[in-house]
Amino acid sequence: MNFLVSFCEMFADSPCPDRRIANTEVIEDPHDLRWEGEILVYAAWAERWTVDRCGTLVSYRVEYVFDASTGGTTFGMGVE
């Protein structure tokens, strides 16, 4: 998590040297679920990560897609 926030935050125009994740929350429950028998093979969901930039809170939307056929979970992240 910290790596992802650090990557996105390096493009921020804030001089804050001490950024941290203040909160995370699921904003879209897992959906588009696909099963093969009892094994989950596909799901998508979204979370909101709130980053504290030296007292200023910035929210990011993080979207996940789990797809067993590609070997894992991909994600996208952007400022809300």
Secondary structure, 3 states (H helix, E strand, C coil): CHHHHHHHHCCCCCCCCCEEEEEEEEEEEEEEEEEECCEEEEEEEEEEEEEEECCEEEEEEEEEEEEHHHCEEEEEEEEC
